[in-house]
Each structure stands twice: as structure tokens, then as C-alpha cells.
């Protein structure tokens, strides 16, 4: 199965794994499933870091690729189809990054690993990652 990690879940897996439920921790730690992180998450991380809202031990341009490689998580690029599909989603969720993740998961037939209950309002497969 293919899983798309939302930004918070991926960051928690690195810095606060105790925030994830046991199933999510196991999925990320074991690496038996195909795990992906969207370029949208890198974009979100970069913006929050630049605004001083996300402290990291090094700039995102080094932090993100190093940790993805260490965890065996694959990058997921953003296509025009993804961006256009996000625009067509019902307005259940107002966060543009999360809307893009939902669109990507729908198009790529992935399950989203998230702690955000708003994802459940869409017709996307969701695996709850929070306790």
C-alpha cells in the first residue's frame, strides 16, 4: 500500500514520535510500506521555517532531504493535475497545503497518514496517526 504522510505527521515522526499512535509509528519505523512526502510538505516546511514558526537544526534544504533518505521515504512531486484537482475539492478544509495533499492522494491512489480529522470529510483513504 502507498501512504502519503501529511506534514505534521512527518515532522512528529522525527522530533516527537510519541505524538503518533502505535500503528503510525510502526509504519514509519519499519519501512515495509511505500511511504511518500509531498513537495507541498517541503514547501510548507520552508515557509514556516523562513517565518520563524518552525525551528529546525539546519535549513530545510538540508534537513528535509537528509531525513527523507534516512527514513526511506520517497518524494512525491506536484503535477498540474494535482494542483487543478485541489481547486475542485469541496471547501471542507481551507489549508491549501492540506488540500493539495488530499488531491495528490486521490489521484495517486494513496492513503493519507494524518492526525487531522478534516481529511475524513473527503473521499480519500485516511489512516489516523494521532492518539
Secondary structure, 3 states (H helix, E strand, C coil): CEEEECHHHHHHHHHCHHHECHHHHHHHHHCCCEEEEEHHHHHHHHHHHHCCCCCCCCCHHHHHHHHHHHHCCEEECCCHHHHHHHHHCCCCCCCHHHHHHHHHHHHHCCEEEECCHHHHHCCCEEEECEC
